[in-house]
């Protein structure tokens, strides 16, 4: 019988006598290492699955699963590590259960793998995308690991296949997978793996083929020297390098150079040297020639140490010509701002004092634009990127034509202006962070609506309309406020006007609306409002604009003609037959025509200036009076006018297109009627 210390080979059968005590199966190999200790930090779920698998394999490999439970439990405790053992000895586990290995493993399973949230596990699986440089096999392995916790069951392979089709990095592979009618996971993996291997092989072939002679466009055999030395010195350096290399080769050869005569041969005896007892011509000593004379003062030959990092190294570079492509380079136009000539730091700090310093990170940040004004500066925002992301609200902003019918019986007028209109709209915390901008003094954000924001006009006017729309005799457009007084005579109209002004001031005080006292016009027979003059007689053009057109010089370029026509079109409602009179000028603005100022253009320019200076007054539209429309058609344009009691309410005109100019006369007249109904629709729509 072998003793306990004898070595028993694997697979050997030992028969014990019937009288001996029962023996236990021995471990297959005493050299098996215990499983690695359980790591109780990091990914504890994955660490526990790894440790548990190690433990099961260890039990089977060593035969420990057939030993008594106390031995198995002691081995488990010894291998799990201190942190895991402290968790196992938790007093929440009963003492009897602590002696059972199955109960201990179950308790650790519940501790390290609590109940999963399937919705979250599905989310993690569905958002798993292929990483850069990640192979298809690695990606599939990662998907299988995530799918194991999702309880997909029989749908696992199909969902992994769908993830490959949707979340692969290679777009060409996606197209190939979508072309397959009956695509399963195995086929998808094979196709992607084949494509991946082929891509790598193509890159290797392309890399190896870059040095083929036929790929070289041009070969240059000249030496390119990198440095600032002259060519002669470079040649000398090159010769020195050659001498150095020759000397190195001579040192490594079997025939060393004689240090007395300098010849490359070996002298068996000293007397065989040609320099024996010869006098040197330099030092007047014997036994050597002048060619091998050594002196610290004069050097006939020197060796240069080459340094690859030196900018004076002369290298031969084999160059090829650049490959000519049709790709266009995108060059940025860099704009340099002029430096400020005044010290505006103090003024800037005072203006920024109304805002709040922004020190926390913000998703949006804009540039600051400073506009120089006489004796002051104006801080503006440049939110061009922010405006692209802002969704503007839909608000129907009123126009001057909509307000004019309400001024039919007005006799006294006053105008007010909201002071710093947009700044009167406060911003909440989230909106304020969007207005963060850079300054020389740090980052700031607006507490109130800044200028240049795309939705600022709608946001301001909608709130202003809500505050003042119900006040009688008060009309609001943008930040301009018009107060009127109605009455059959001046005294009655003045009384009504003052009452309306008082209501406006009380409402402004109530809603904290600030008015600009420098722009207030009180109790006027006529006031400027929205680029026009409003009076008891009707609507008039702004004298400043009339003067600007009257004093405008003759145009010399096409942009100047466009500027002139833009000014005139602003007053088109006051000018009859404007399209006919300005037709020669409009011809100059077409793309087909070449700019050439002639006599007919002088006449048209003078006629337009004369029309502007006629000072026509348009009557306020009245819903109670009858409407008359007059139309006229010529070979080049249409002209219409809206009349009430023989007084014009509005004029309009337009030029005929080339196709419309070929219409018959009756067709042009009918076209003028259609044009009048469309242009004056806001007046005609109120009629029965």
C-alpha positions in Angstrom: 0.0 0.0 0.0 1.3 3.4 -0.8 1.6 5.9 2.0 -0.1 9.3 2.1 3.1 10.9 1.0 3.5 8.8 -2.1 2.9 10.4 -5.5 -0.2 9.0 -7.3 -0.3 9.6 -11.1 -3.5 10.9 -12.7 -5.8 8.2 -13.7 -4.2 5.5 -11.5 -6.6 3.1 -9.7 -5.8 2.2 -6.1 -7.7 -0.6 -4.5 -8.1 -0.5 -0.7 -8.7 -3.5 1.5 -12.3 -3.9 2.6 -11.3 -3.5 6.2 -9.7 0.0 5.6 -11.5 3.2 6.4 -13.2 4.9 3.3 -11.0 7.3 1.4 -11.8 10.6 -0.3 -10.9 11.4 -3.9 -7.7 13.2 -4.1 -7.1 16.5 -5.9 -6.0 15.9 -9.5 -2.9 18.1 -9.0 -1.8 19.7 -5.8 -0.3 22.6 -7.9 -3.7 24.1 -8.7 -3.9 27.7 -7.6 -6.9 29.0 -5.7 -9.2 31.4 -7.6 -8.3 35.0 -7.5 -9.8 37.0 -4.6 -13.1 38.6 -5.2 -12.8 42.4 -6.1 -15.5 44.2 -4.2 -15.1 47.5 -6.0 -15.6 48.7 -9.6 -17.8 46.5 -11.7 -18.9 44.2 -8.8 -21.5 42.4 -10.9 -18.9 41.4 -13.5 -16.3 40.6 -10.9 -18.7 38.3 -9.0 -19.6 36.4 -12.2 -15.9 36.0 -13.0 -15.1 34.8 -9.4 -18.1 32.4 -9.4 -17.0 30.9 -12.7 -13.5 30.5 -11.4 -14.8 28.8 -8.2 -16.9 26.3 -10.1 -14.0 25.4 -12.5 -11.7 25.0 -9.5 -14.1 22.7 -7.7 -14.5 20.4 -10.7 -10.8 20.4 -11.7 -9.6 19.6 -8.2 -12.5 17.2 -7.2 -13.4 19.5 -4.4 -17.1 19.3 -5.3 -17.1 15.7 -4.0 -15.6 16.5 -0.6 -17.6 17.2 2.5 -19.3 20.6 2.7 -17.1 21.9 5.5 -14.0 21.5 3.4 -15.6 23.2 0.4 -16.8 26.1 2.6 -13.4 26.5 4.2 -11.7 26.5 0.8 -14.2 29.1 -0.5 -13.6 31.4 2.5 -9.9 31.1 2.0 -10.1 32.1 -1.7 -12.6 34.9 -1.6 -10.4 37.5 0.0 -10.9 39.7 3.1 -13.5 42.2 1.8 -15.7 39.5 0.5 -15.3 37.4 3.7 -16.4 40.4 5.8 -19.6 40.6 3.6 -20.2 36.9 4.0 -19.9 37.1 7.8 -22.7 39.7 7.9 -24.9 39.1 10.9 -28.0 39.2 8.7 -27.2 35.7 7.5 -28.3 32.9 9.9 -25.6 30.9 11.7 -27.0 27.6 10.2 -26.9 29.2 6.7 -23.2 30.3 7.2 -22.3 26.6 7.4 -23.9 25.7 4.1 -21.9 26.6 0.9 -25.0 26.9 -1.2 -26.6 29.4 1.1 -23.4 31.4 1.3 -23.1 31.6 -2.5 -26.8 32.6 -2.7 -26.3 35.4 -0.2 -23.2 36.7 -2.1 -25.2 36.4 -5.3 -28.0 38.6 -3.9 -25.5 41.1 -2.5 -23.3 41.6 -5.6 -26.1 41.2 -8.2 -29.2 43.0 -7.0 -32.4 43.0 -9.0 -31.8 44.6 -12.4 -33.9 47.3 -14.1 -34.7 45.8 -17.4 -35.6 49.1 -19.0 -32.2 50.5 -18.2 -30.5 47.3 -19.4 -32.4 47.6 -22.7 -31.3 51.2 -22.9 -27.6 50.3 -22.5 -27.9 47.6 -25.1 -29.7 49.8 -27.6 -27.2 52.6 -27.3 -24.1 50.4 -27.7 -22.3 51.6 -30.9 -19.2 50.3 -32.5 -16.2 52.2 -31.3 -13.4 53.6 -33.5 -10.8 50.8 -34.4 -13.1 48.2 -32.8 -13.2 44.9 -34.7 -16.6 43.3 -35.5 -15.8 40.3 -33.3 -15.1 42.6 -30.3 -18.2 44.5 -31.0 -20.4 41.3 -31.2 -18.8 40.0 -28.0 -19.6 43.3 -26.2 -23.2 43.1 -27.5 -23.6 39.5 -26.3 -22.4 40.5 -22.8 -24.9 43.3 -22.6 -27.7 41.1 -24.0 -27.1 38.5 -21.3 -28.6 40.9 -18.7 -31.6 41.9 -20.9 -33.5 38.6 -20.8 -34.2 38.7 -24.5 -34.4 35.0 -24.8 -34.9 33.7 -28.3 -34.8 37.2 -29.7 -31.1 37.7 -28.7 -29.5 36.9 -32.0 -32.1 39.0 -34.0 -31.5 42.0 -31.8 -27.7 41.7 -32.0 -28.1 41.5 -35.8 -30.3 44.7 -35.8 -27.6 46.5 -33.7 -25.0 45.6 -36.3 -27.2 47.0 -39.1 -28.0 50.2 -37.3 -24.8 51.0 -35.3 -21.9 49.9 -37.4 -19.3 52.6 -38.2 -18.7 51.5 -41.8 -21.6 52.8 -43.9 -20.7 50.5 -46.8 -21.2 47.5 -44.6 -24.6 48.8 -43.6 -25.7 49.1 -47.2 -24.5 45.5 -47.9 -26.4 44.1 -44.9 -29.6 45.9 -45.9 -29.4 44.4 -49.4 -29.7 40.9 -48.0 -33.3 39.6 -48.0 -32.8 36.8 -45.4 -30.2 38.1 -43.1 -29.3 36.3 -39.8 -26.7 37.0 -37.2 -24.2 34.4 -38.5 -24.3 35.7 -42.0 -24.1 39.3 -40.9 -20.9 38.6 -38.9 -19.3 36.7 -41.8 -20.1 39.6 -44.2 -18.7 42.2 -41.8 -15.6 40.1 -40.9 -14.9 39.5 -44.6 -15.2 43.2 -45.4 -13.0 44.1 -42.4 -10.2 41.7 -43.5 -10.5 42.9 -47.1 -10.1 46.5 -46.0 -7.0 45.8 -44.0 -5.5 43.9 -47.0 -6.3 46.7 -49.4 -4.5 49.2 -47.1 -1.5 46.9 -46.9 -1.4 46.6 -50.7 -1.8 50.3 -51.1 1.0 51.0 -48.6 3.3 48.6 -50.3 2.6 50.1 -53.7 3.4 53.6 -52.8 7.1 53.0 -53.7 6.5 51.7 -57.2 8.5 53.5 -59.9 5.4 54.1 -62.0 3.8 56.0 -59.1 6.6 58.6 -59.1 5.7 61.7 -61.2 9.2 63.2 -61.2 12.6 62.2 -59.7 15.2 64.8 -58.7 18.8 63.7 -58.2 20.0 67.0 -56.9 21.2 67.6 -53.3 19.1 69.7 -51.1 21.0 71.4 -48.3 19.1 72.7 -45.3 21.1 75.6 -43.7 22.3 79.1 -44.2 25.9 78.4 -45.2 27.3 79.1 -48.7 27.6 76.4 -51.3 31.4 76.3 -51.1 31.3 75.6 -47.4 28.7 72.9 -48.0 30.9 71.3 -50.6 33.8 71.4 -48.2 31.7 69.8 -45.5 30.7 67.1 -48.0 34.3 66.4 -48.8 35.2 66.2 -45.1 32.4 63.7 -44.6 33.8 61.7 -47.5 37.3 61.8 -45.9 35.8 60.8 -42.6 34.0 57.8 -44.1 37.2 56.8 -45.9 39.2 57.1 -42.7 36.7 55.0 -40.9 36.9 52.3 -43.5 40.7 52.4 -43.3 40.6 51.9 -39.6 38.5 48.9 -40.0 40.8 47.3 -42.7 43.6 44.8 -42.1 46.3 47.2 -43.4 46.6 50.1 -41.0 48.2 53.4 -42.0 51.8 54.0 -40.9 51.9 56.8 -38.4 55.4 57.8 -39.5 55.1 58.0 -43.3 51.3 57.9 -43.7 51.3 55.1 -46.3 48.8 52.3 -46.1 51.2 49.4 -45.7 52.7 47.3 -42.9 56.4 47.6 -42.2 57.9 44.5 -40.7 60.9 46.5 -39.4 61.2 50.1 -38.4 64.1 50.6 -40.8 61.8 49.7 -43.8 59.7 52.8 -43.3 60.5 55.5 -45.9 60.5 58.1 -43.1 63.2 56.4 -41.1 65.9 59.0 -40.2 64.2 61.6 -42.5 63.7 65.2 -41.3 60.2 66.7 -41.1 60.0 69.9 -43.0 57.6 71.4 -40.4 59.1 70.6 -37.1 62.7 69.8 -38.2 62.6 66.5 -36.3 63.5 63.1 -37.7 61.7 59.8 -38.3 58.4 61.2 -39.8 57.0 63.1 -42.7 55.3 66.5 -42.6 52.0 64.8 -43.8 51.6 63.1 -40.5 52.9 66.0 -38.3 50.8 66.6 -35.3 50.4 70.1 -33.8 47.9 71.8 -31.5 48.4 75.2 -33.3 47.9 74.2 -37.0 45.5 71.5 -38.2 45.9 70.1 -41.7 43.1 67.5 -41.4 40.1 67.3 -39.1 37.1 65.2 -38.5 33.6 66.7 -38.2 31.1 65.1 -35.9 27.7 64.9 -37.7 24.7 65.9 -35.7 21.3 64.9 -37.1 19.6 67.7 -35.2 21.7 70.4 -36.7 20.0 72.7 -39.2 23.3 72.8 -41.2 23.4 69.1 -42.0 23.5 68.5 -45.7 21.5 65.6 -46.8 20.5 64.2 -50.2 16.7 64.1 -50.5 15.0 62.1 -53.2 11.9 64.2 -54.0 8.9 63.7 -56.1 6.5 66.2 -57.6 3.2 67.0 -55.9 0.2 65.2 -57.1 -2.2 67.6 -58.9 -5.8 67.4 -57.6 -8.9 69.3 -58.4 -9.7 69.8 -54.7 -10.3 73.5 -53.7 -8.7 74.8 -50.6 -11.0 76.6 -48.2 -9.2 79.8 -47.2 -10.6 81.8 -44.3 -10.7 85.6 -44.5 -9.3 86.9 -41.3 -10.6 90.2 -40.2 -8.5 92.3 -37.9 -10.3 94.8 -35.7 -8.8 98.2 -35.3 -7.5 99.0 -31.8 -9.5 101.5 -29.8 -8.0 104.9 -29.5 -9.8 105.8 -26.3 -9.7 104.3 -22.9 -13.2 102.9 -22.6 -12.6 100.5 -19.7 -14.4 102.7 -17.2 -17.3 103.3 -19.5 -17.5 99.6 -20.3 -17.5 98.7 -16.6 -20.4 101.2 -16.0 -22.5 99.7 -18.7 -21.8 96.1 -17.7 -22.8 97.0 -14.1 -26.4 96.5 -15.1 -25.7 92.9 -15.9 -24.5 90.0 -13.8 -21.1 88.5 -14.0 -21.2 84.9 -15.3 -18.6 82.6 -13.8 -20.4 79.3 -14.3 -20.0 77.3 -17.5 -22.7 78.1 -20.1 -23.8 76.3 -23.3 -23.8 79.5 -25.4 -21.3 82.4 -25.5 -21.3 85.2 -28.0 -18.8 87.9 -29.0 -19.1 91.5 -27.9 -19.3 94.3 -30.4 -18.5 97.9 -29.3 -19.9 100.7 -31.4 -18.1 104.1 -30.9 -20.4 107.0 -30.4 -19.6 110.7 -29.7 -18.4 110.8 -26.1 -19.7 107.3 -25.4 -19.7 103.7 -26.5 -22.5 101.2 -27.1 -22.2 97.6 -26.2 -23.8 95.2 -28.7 -24.1 91.5 -29.0 -23.1 89.3 -32.0 -25.5 86.4 -31.5 -25.4 85.1 -35.1 -25.0 81.5 -34.0 -27.6 81.8 -31.2 -30.2 83.4 -33.6 -29.9 80.3 -35.8 -31.0 78.1 -32.9 -33.8 80.4 -31.5 -37.3 79.5 -32.5 -39.1 82.8 -33.1 -42.6 83.2 -31.7 -45.5 83.9 -34.2 -46.9 87.3 -33.5 -48.7 89.5 -36.0 -47.1 92.9 -35.6 -49.3 95.8 -36.5 -48.6 98.1 -39.4 -49.2 101.8 -39.9 -51.9 101.1 -42.6 -53.9 99.2 -40.0 -53.9 102.2 -37.6 -54.7 105.0 -40.0 -58.4 104.3 -40.3 -58.7 104.9 -36.5 -57.3 108.4 -36.9 -60.0 109.7 -39.2 -61.5 112.2 -36.7 -58.4 112.9 -34.6 -57.3 116.6 -34.2 -54.7 116.6 -31.4 -51.6 114.3 -31.3 -48.8 113.4 -28.9 -46.0 110.9 -29.4 -44.0 109.0 -26.8 -41.1 106.6 -27.0 -40.2 103.7 -24.8 -36.7 104.3 -23.2 -34.3 101.5 -24.2 -37.3 99.4 -25.3 -35.8 95.9 -25.2 -34.0 96.4 -21.9 -37.4 96.7 -20.2 -38.1 93.0 -20.8 -36.6 90.9 -18.0 -35.0 87.5 -18.6 -35.4 84.4 -16.5 -32.3 82.4 -15.4 -32.2 80.0 -18.4 -32.7 82.7 -20.9 -30.1 84.9 -19.2 -27.5 82.2 -19.6 -28.0 82.1 -23.3 -26.9 85.7 -23.6 -23.4 85.2 -22.0 -20.7 87.1 -23.9 -17.0 87.8 -23.7 -15.6 91.1 -22.5 -12.1 92.3 -21.6 -13.3 92.3 -18.0 -14.6 88.7 -18.0 -17.8 86.9 -19.0 -21.1 88.7 -18.5 -24.7 87.8 -19.2 -27.7 90.0 -19.7 -30.5 90.2 -17.2 -32.7 91.9 -19.7 -33.5 91.5 -23.4 -30.4 92.6 -25.4 -30.5 94.1 -28.9 -29.7 91.9 -31.9 -31.6 88.9 -30.6 -33.9 87.7 -33.4 -37.1 87.3 -31.2 -36.6 90.6 -29.4 -39.0 92.7 -31.5 -41.8 90.2 -31.1 -41.2 89.6 -27.4 -41.1 93.4 -26.7 -44.1 94.5 -28.8 -46.3 91.6 -27.7 -45.9 92.7 -24.1 -46.3 96.3 -24.9 -49.5 95.6 -26.8 -50.8 93.6 -23.8 -50.2 96.5 -21.5 -51.6 99.3 -23.6 -54.0 97.8 -26.2 -57.1 98.5 -24.2 -56.4 102.2 -23.6 -58.6 104.5 -25.8 -56.9 106.9 -28.1 -53.5 105.1 -27.7 -51.8 103.4 -30.7 -48.6 101.4 -30.4 -46.2 100.3 -33.2 -42.8 98.9 -32.2 -41.6 101.2 -29.3 -43.4 104.3 -30.6 -46.6 105.3 -28.8 -49.2 107.7 -30.4 -51.9 109.4 -28.3 -54.7 111.2 -30.1 -57.6 113.4 -29.1 -61.0 113.1 -30.9 -63.6 115.9 -31.1 -65.6 118.1 -33.4 -63.5 121.1 -32.4 -60.1 121.7 -30.8 -61.3 122.2 -27.3 -63.2 119.0 -27.2 -60.3 117.1 -28.9 -57.8 118.7 -26.4 -59.9 117.5 -23.4 -60.1 114.0 -24.8 -56.4 114.0 -25.6 -55.4 115.0 -22.1 -57.6 112.2 -20.6 -55.9 109.7 -22.9 -52.5 110.9 -21.9 -53.3 110.6 -18.2 -54.5 107.0 -18.7 -51.3 106.2 -20.5 -49.0 107.6 -17.8 -51.0 105.8 -15.1 -50.7 102.5 -16.9 -47.0 103.1 -17.5 -46.5 103.6 -13.8 -48.5 100.6 -13.0 -46.6 98.2 -15.4 -43.2 99.9 -14.8 -42.9 101.1 -18.4 -40.2 103.8 -18.8 -40.7 106.6 -21.3 -38.0 108.7 -22.9 -38.7 112.3 -21.8 -36.4 113.7 -24.4 -38.6 112.4 -27.2 -42.0 113.4 -25.9 -44.1 115.6 -28.2 -47.3 117.0 -26.5 -50.4 118.5 -27.9 -49.3 118.8 -31.5 -51.3 119.5 -34.6 -49.0 117.1 -36.4 -46.3 114.7 -35.3 -43.7 112.4 -36.9 -44.7 108.8 -36.4 -43.1 105.7 -38.1 -41.4 107.7 -40.8 -44.5 109.7 -41.7 -46.2 112.9 -40.6 -49.7 112.4 -39.0 -51.9 115.5 -38.9 -55.6 116.4 -38.8 -55.5 116.8 -42.5 -54.2 113.3 -43.2 -51.0 111.4 -43.8 -47.9 113.3 -45.2 -44.4 112.1 -46.2 -41.5 112.8 -43.8 -39.9 116.1 -44.9 -36.4 114.7 -44.1 -36.9 111.9 -46.6 -38.2 114.3 -49.2 -35.2 116.5 -48.8 -32.9 113.6 -49.0 -34.3 112.5 -52.4 -34.4 116.1 -53.7 -30.7 116.7 -52.8 -29.5 113.2 -54.0 -26.9 113.5 -56.8 -27.1 111.7 -60.1 -26.3 108.0 -59.9 -23.0 106.8 -61.4 -23.3 103.1 -60.6 -25.9 100.5 -60.5 -25.9 100.2 -56.7 -26.6 104.0 -56.5 -29.6 103.6 -58.8 -30.9 100.9 -56.5 -30.5 103.2 -53.5 -32.5 105.9 -55.2 -35.3 103.6 -56.2 -35.4 102.2 -52.6 -35.9 105.8 -51.2 -38.6 106.5 -53.8 -40.5 103.3 -53.2 -40.8 104.2 -49.6 -42.9 107.1 -50.7 -44.7 105.3 -53.5 -48.1 105.6 -51.7 -47.9 109.4 -52.2 -46.7 109.3 -55.9 -49.1 108.6 -58.8 -47.8 106.8 -61.9 -44.4 106.2 -60.2 -43.7 103.1 -62.2 -44.0 104.8 -65.6 -41.8 107.8 -64.6 -39.1 105.6 -63.1 -39.1 102.9 -65.8 -35.9 104.2 -67.5 -34.1 104.0 -64.2 -35.3 100.5 -63.5 -33.8 99.3 -66.9 -30.4 100.2 -65.6 -30.7 97.8 -62.7 -31.4 94.6 -64.8 -28.7 92.0 -65.2 -28.8 92.1 -68.9 -28.3 95.8 -69.3 -24.9 97.6 -69.2 -24.8 100.7 -67.0 -24.7 103.8 -69.2 -26.3 107.0 -68.0 -28.0 108.9 -70.9 -30.4 111.8 -71.5 -33.6 109.8 -70.8 -32.2 108.9 -67.4 -31.6 112.5 -66.6 -35.2 113.3 -67.5 -36.6 110.4 -65.5 -34.4 111.4 -62.5 -35.7 115.0 -62.7 -39.3 113.8 -63.0 -39.1 111.6 -59.9 -37.6 114.4 -57.9 -40.4 116.7 -59.0 -43.0 114.1 -58.0 -41.6 113.8 -54.5 -41.7 117.6 -53.9 -45.5 117.9 -54.7 -46.3 117.4 -51.0 -49.5 115.3 -51.5 -51.6 114.6 -48.5 -53.4 111.3 -48.2 -56.8 111.2 -46.5 -57.4 108.8 -43.6 -59.5 105.9 -44.6 -63.1 105.9 -43.3 -65.3 102.8 -43.1 -68.4 105.0 -43.3 -67.6 106.6 -46.7 -67.8 105.1 -50.2 -64.7 103.9 -51.9 -63.7 104.7 -55.5 -60.8 102.9 -57.3 -59.3 104.4 -60.4 -56.9 102.3 -62.6 -54.7 103.1 -65.6 -52.6 100.9 -67.7 -49.8 102.0 -70.1 -47.3 100.0 -72.2 -44.8 99.8 -69.3 -46.8 99.9 -66.1 -50.0 100.0 -64.0 -51.2 102.9 -61.8 -54.0 102.8 -59.3 -55.5 105.1 -56.7 -58.0 104.6 -53.8 -60.4 107.7 -53.4 -62.9 108.7 -50.8 -64.9 111.9 -51.4 -62.6 112.7 -54.3 -59.5 112.7 -52.0 -56.7 110.1 -52.5 -56.3 107.6 -49.7 -53.4 105.7 -51.3 -51.5 105.4 -54.6 -49.8 102.3 -56.0 -48.1 101.3 -59.2 -45.9 98.6 -60.7 -44.0 97.8 -63.8 -45.3 95.3 -66.3 -43.2 92.2 -67.1 -42.0 91.5 -70.7 -44.9 89.0 -71.1 -47.5 91.4 -69.7 -46.3 94.2 -72.0 -47.5 92.1 -74.9 -51.1 91.9 -73.5 -53.9 93.7 -75.4 -55.1 97.0 -74.0 -58.3 95.6 -72.6 -56.2 92.8 -70.9 -53.9 95.4 -69.3 -56.9 97.4 -68.0 -58.3 94.2 -66.5 -54.9 93.4 -65.0 -54.9 96.9 -63.4 -58.3 96.1 -61.7 -56.9 92.8 -60.4 -53.8 94.6 -59.1 -56.0 97.3 -57.3 -58.1 94.6 -55.6 -55.1 92.8 -54.4 -53.1 95.8 -53.2 -56.1 97.5 -51.5 -57.5 94.3 -50.1 -57.3 95.5 -46.5 -59.6 98.4 -47.3 -62.0 96.5 -49.5 -62.3 93.5 -47.3 -64.2 95.6 -44.7 -66.9 96.7 -47.2 -70.1 94.9 -47.8 
